[in-house]
């Protein structure tokens, strides 16, 4: 059975352990790693810290590999690695375990020296790219830094502490509010999926202050003032493309979406927000024209009706207003000469109908009235 080398103390992003046969397993906090394994990270934002069996910490940053062998781990110190594992998982005091393992503080380097074979780090900090091909590093002011980044890497001054990262604020946008005036008119609202929702896009900064694994905190205030908060784990896709959602909306009421980001250090960004009010707008009515009623007196005389090929019918054209949109529906109902009503199938308005109108034929009888009623309904009803 492979010898235990250490325990995963902390993990941000993803890390895997690969044994000498190439078998790979994903690591989580509290997992034991073994001699002969290699710990690998693949993304610039990945970071894993391992407490070795001598109580010392080794950190792998970015896209990197740490081989677990006597050269990198050093001498054994803990009689029972399960005590270290339990302390990590239960929030115990690791210092006591480390002092027991190491027999007290190291004699040199202020008590935080780390001996890796012949390579000695006289100051604390992150180190990686450690393998059997190592050599002495003579710069005692900057012990080792194979990875520099605004959000990780070597901490100057020998403190070993990471710099404080304050994530940038997210940007919240109601997409259909094309003129960004805080209101949704009828035409703008047609871009939404339904009359009761409006599309929102929350974009997170891609400037290095936010990374996968951070938390996007989204609070939606609905038209009745009820707030709902959702916490979303940020993924690479969210960083690249943003986080979309549909916010509830109602006519003459305001809806608001707010968002902040909490990063791996527990620091919270400033707030981004946007709001809209749906403004109801009435569509202008269509115009109904009996084509052969030349004088517009709502009657058909003999000469006018002679233009209709079928004496039992007459031609009608329904013209739609300019504020109608392709995709709106034309709803028509005919009141027949006998007083019965005939609803016609809804007609989807096309650019051609907007330009030329929609022609139909309706029944007529001598000395009896025929009526055509028409209205326009958009996709939200």
C-alpha positions in Angstrom: 0.0 0.0 0.0 1.3 3.5 -0.9 2.7 5.6 2.0 0.6 8.5 3.1 2.2 11.8 2.2 -0.2 14.5 3.5 -3.7 15.8 3.5 -5.5 18.4 1.4 -5.9 21.5 3.6 -7.6 23.9 1.2 -8.8 23.9 -2.4 -9.9 26.6 -4.8 -11.0 25.5 -8.2 -10.0 22.0 -9.1 -7.0 19.7 -8.5 -6.4 16.0 -9.2 -4.0 13.4 -7.9 -2.4 11.0 -10.5 -0.7 7.8 -9.3 2.2 6.1 -11.0 -0.1 4.0 -13.2 -1.8 7.1 -14.5 -5.0 6.7 -12.5 -6.6 10.1 -11.8 -8.8 11.2 -8.9 -10.3 14.6 -8.2 -9.3 16.0 -4.8 -11.3 17.6 -2.1 -10.5 19.1 1.3 -9.5 16.4 3.8 -8.4 13.9 1.1 -5.2 12.0 1.8 -2.4 12.1 -0.9 0.2 9.4 -1.2 3.9 9.2 -2.0 4.5 8.6 -5.7 1.4 10.6 -6.7 1.5 13.9 -8.6 -0.9 16.7 -7.6 -2.0 18.7 -10.7 -3.9 21.9 -11.3 -4.9 23.0 -14.8 -6.4 26.5 -14.6 -4.8 29.8 -13.7 -7.3 30.3 -10.9 -6.7 26.8 -9.3 -5.0 26.6 -6.0 -4.5 23.6 -3.7 -2.6 23.5 -0.3 -1.4 20.2 1.1 -0.2 19.7 4.7 2.7 17.2 4.4 3.3 14.4 6.9 6.0 16.6 8.6 3.5 19.4 9.2 4.7 21.7 6.5 2.5 23.2 3.8 3.0 22.9 0.0 0.9 24.9 -2.4 0.3 24.4 -6.1 -0.9 27.4 -8.1 -2.2 27.8 -11.6 -1.5 25.2 -14.2 1.2 23.2 -12.3 2.3 19.8 -11.0 3.8 18.7 -7.6 5.4 15.3 -7.4 5.1 13.8 -3.9 8.4 12.1 -3.1 11.0 12.3 -0.4 12.7 15.2 -2.1 9.6 17.4 -2.0 7.9 16.1 1.2 10.9 15.7 3.5 11.2 13.6 6.6 8.3 12.0 8.3 6.9 13.7 11.4 3.3 12.6 12.2 2.8 9.2 13.7 -0.9 9.2 12.7 -1.9 11.2 9.6 -5.6 10.6 10.5 -5.2 13.1 13.3 -4.1 15.7 10.7 -7.0 14.8 8.5 -9.5 15.1 11.3 -8.1 18.4 12.4 -8.5 19.8 8.9 -12.1 18.5 8.4 -13.2 19.6 11.9 -11.4 23.0 12.1 -8.8 21.9 14.7 -5.6 23.6 15.6 -2.9 22.4 13.1 -0.1 24.2 14.9 -0.1 21.7 17.8 0.1 18.9 15.3 2.9 20.6 13.4 4.9 21.3 16.6 4.5 17.8 17.7 5.6 16.5 14.3 8.6 18.9 13.9 9.7 18.9 17.5 9.2 22.7 17.8 10.1 25.6 15.5 12.9 25.3 13.0 16.2 26.7 14.2 16.6 29.0 11.2 14.5 31.3 9.1 12.4 32.6 11.9 10.5 29.3 12.5 8.9 29.1 9.1 11.7 27.5 7.0 10.7 24.6 4.8 13.4 22.0 3.9 13.0 20.2 0.6 16.1 18.1 0.2 18.8 20.6 -0.7 16.4 23.3 -1.6 15.6 25.5 1.4 13.0 28.2 1.5 14.0 30.7 4.2 10.8 32.6 4.0 7.1 31.6 3.8 5.2 31.8 0.5 3.8 29.8 -2.3 5.9 27.4 -4.2 5.3 25.0 -7.0 7.0 23.2 -9.9 8.8 21.2 -7.3 10.2 17.9 -8.5 13.3 15.7 -8.4 15.2 18.1 -10.6 15.7 20.8 -8.0 18.6 23.0 -7.0 19.5 25.5 -4.4 17.7 28.8 -4.6 19.9 31.6 -3.3 17.5 34.6 -3.3 16.4 34.7 0.3 14.3 37.8 -0.2 12.0 36.1 -2.7 12.3 32.4 -1.9 10.4 31.0 -4.9 7.8 32.3 -7.2 6.9 30.3 -10.3 3.5 31.9 -10.6 2.7 35.6 -10.4 -0.9 36.8 -10.5 -3.1 39.6 -9.2 -5.0 37.0 -7.2 -2.3 34.7 -5.9 1.3 33.7 -5.8 4.2 34.9 -3.7 3.5 37.2 -0.8 6.2 39.8 -0.4 7.6 40.4 3.1 7.8 36.8 4.1 4.3 36.8 5.7 2.9 34.1 3.5 -0.4 35.9 3.4 -2.3 36.4 0.2 -3.1 39.9 -1.0 -6.6 41.1 -0.3 -8.8 40.8 -3.4 -11.9 43.0 -3.7 -14.0 41.7 -6.7 -15.2 44.2 -9.2 -18.9 45.0 -9.3 -21.2 43.0 -11.7 -23.2 44.8 -14.4 -27.0 44.3 -14.4 -29.0 45.0 -17.6 -32.6 44.6 -18.5 -31.9 43.7 -22.1 -35.2 44.7 -23.7 -34.9 48.3 -22.3 -33.2 49.3 -25.5 -33.0 53.0 -24.8 -32.1 52.4 -21.1 -34.7 54.8 -19.8 -36.0 52.5 -17.1 -39.3 51.8 -18.9 -40.5 49.0 -21.2 -42.7 50.2 -24.0 -44.9 47.7 -25.9 -42.4 47.3 -28.8 -39.5 46.8 -26.4 -41.4 44.3 -24.3 -42.1 42.2 -27.4 -38.5 41.1 -27.3 -39.3 39.2 -24.0 -40.5 35.7 -23.8 -43.8 36.5 -22.1 -45.9 39.4 -20.9 -45.0 38.6 -17.3 -41.2 38.5 -17.5 -38.3 40.5 -18.9 -34.8 39.3 -19.8 -31.9 40.3 -17.6 -28.2 39.7 -18.1 -25.7 40.0 -15.3 -22.1 40.3 -16.4 -19.2 39.8 -14.1 -15.8 41.5 -14.4 -13.2 39.6 -16.5 -10.3 41.6 -15.0 -8.7 39.0 -12.7 -10.6 40.1 -9.6 -13.3 37.4 -10.1 -12.7 33.7 -10.7 -14.6 30.5 -11.0 -15.8 29.4 -7.6 -16.7 32.9 -6.4 -20.4 33.5 -5.6 -22.8 35.7 -7.5 -25.5 37.0 -5.1 -28.6 38.0 -7.1 -31.6 39.7 -5.5 -34.8 40.1 -7.5 -37.5 42.5 -6.3 -40.8 41.6 -8.0 -43.5 44.2 -9.0 -45.1 43.7 -5.6 -41.9 44.5 -3.7 -41.2 40.8 -2.7 -37.4 40.1 -2.7 -35.9 36.8 -3.7 -32.1 36.2 -3.3 -30.2 33.4 -5.1 -26.5 32.6 -4.7 -24.9 31.2 -7.9 -21.4 29.6 -8.1 -19.6 31.5 -10.8 -18.3 29.3 -13.6 -15.9 30.0 -16.5 -19.0 30.2 -18.8 -20.5 32.9 -16.5 -17.3 34.9 -16.6 -17.2 34.7 -20.4 -20.9 35.1 -21.2 -22.7 36.4 -18.1 -25.6 35.0 -16.2 -29.1 35.4 -17.8 -32.4 35.3 -16.0 -36.1 36.3 -16.6 -37.4 38.8 -14.0 -41.1 39.1 -13.2 -42.8 42.3 -14.5 -46.3 43.8 -14.5 -47.8 46.8 -16.1 -47.3 50.1 -14.3 -45.1 48.5 -11.6 -41.3 48.5 -11.1 -39.1 45.4 -11.0 -35.5 45.5 -9.9 -32.5 43.2 -10.0 -29.4 43.7 -7.8 -26.2 41.7 -7.7 -22.9 41.5 -5.8 -20.0 39.1 -5.9 -18.4 37.4 -2.9 -15.0 35.9 -3.6 -13.0 33.1 -2.0 -11.6 35.4 0.7 -15.1 36.4 1.8 -14.8 39.9 0.3 -17.9 41.4 -1.3 -18.0 43.7 -4.4 -20.0 46.9 -4.8 -23.5 46.4 -6.0 -24.7 46.5 -9.6 -28.4 47.0 -10.3 -31.0 47.9 -12.9 -34.8 48.3 -12.9 -37.7 48.8 -15.3 -41.4 49.7 -15.3 -43.7 48.2 -18.0 -45.7 51.1 -19.6 -48.9 49.8 -21.2 -49.5 51.1 -24.7 -52.6 50.6 -26.8 -52.2 49.5 -30.4 -54.0 51.7 -32.8 -57.0 49.9 -34.3 -57.0 48.6 -37.9 -59.2 50.2 -40.6 -62.0 48.1 -42.3 -63.0 49.2 -45.8 -65.7 47.7 -48.0 -63.8 48.0 -51.3 -66.8 48.7 -53.6 -68.5 51.2 -51.3 -67.1 53.9 -53.5 -68.8 56.9 -51.9 -68.2 55.6 -48.4 -71.9 55.9 -47.3 -71.9 52.3 -45.9 -74.4 51.1 -48.6 -73.8 49.2 -51.8 -76.0 50.3 -54.7 -76.6 48.2 -57.9 -73.6 49.8 -59.8 -71.2 49.4 -56.9 -72.2 45.8 -56.1 -71.8 45.0 -59.8 -68.0 45.1 -59.2 -68.3 42.0 -57.0 -68.1 38.7 -59.0 -70.3 36.9 -56.6 -73.6 38.7 -55.8 -73.8 37.0 -52.4 -70.5 38.4 -51.3 -68.5 41.7 -51.3 -64.9 42.5 -51.0 -63.4 43.9 -47.8 -59.8 45.0 -47.1 -58.5 45.4 -43.5 -55.6 47.9 -43.2 -53.3 47.7 -40.2 -51.6 50.8 -38.6 -47.9 51.5 -38.7 -47.4 50.6 -35.1 -48.4 47.0 -35.8 -45.5 44.6 -35.9 -44.8 41.5 -37.9 -45.9 38.6 -35.7 -48.9 40.5 -34.2 -52.2 38.9 -35.0 -55.2 40.3 -36.8 -58.4 39.1 -35.2 -61.6 39.4 -37.4 -65.2 38.8 -36.6 -68.0 39.0 -39.3 -71.6 39.8 -38.4 -73.7 38.1 -41.1 -76.9 39.4 -42.7 -78.9 37.1 -40.5 -77.3 38.5 -37.4 -75.1 35.5 -36.7 -71.4 36.0 -35.9 -68.5 34.3 -37.6 -65.0 34.6 -36.1 -62.3 34.1 -38.7 -59.0 32.3 -37.9 -56.4 34.8 -36.6 -54.1 36.1 -39.2 -50.4 36.6 -38.5 -49.4 40.0 -39.6 -46.6 40.1 -42.2 -44.7 43.1 -43.7 -46.9 42.6 -46.8 -50.1 43.0 -44.7 -48.7 46.1 -43.1 -48.0 47.5 -46.6 -51.1 46.3 -48.5 -53.7 45.3 -46.0 -55.5 42.0 -45.6 -58.4 41.2 -48.1 -61.4 39.0 -47.4 -64.9 38.5 -48.8 -68.0 38.6 -46.6 -71.7 37.6 -47.2 -74.2 40.3 -48.2 -78.0 40.3 -48.8 -80.4 43.0 -50.1 -81.6 45.4 -47.4 -79.6 43.6 -44.7 -76.5 44.8 -42.8 -73.1 43.1 -42.8 -70.5 44.2 -40.2 -66.8 43.4 -40.0 -64.9 44.0 -36.7 -61.2 43.7 -36.5 -58.5 44.2 -33.8 -54.8 43.6 -33.4 -53.3 41.5 -30.6 -49.5 41.3 -30.0 -47.8 38.1 -28.8 -48.3 39.1 -25.2 -52.0 39.4 -25.7 
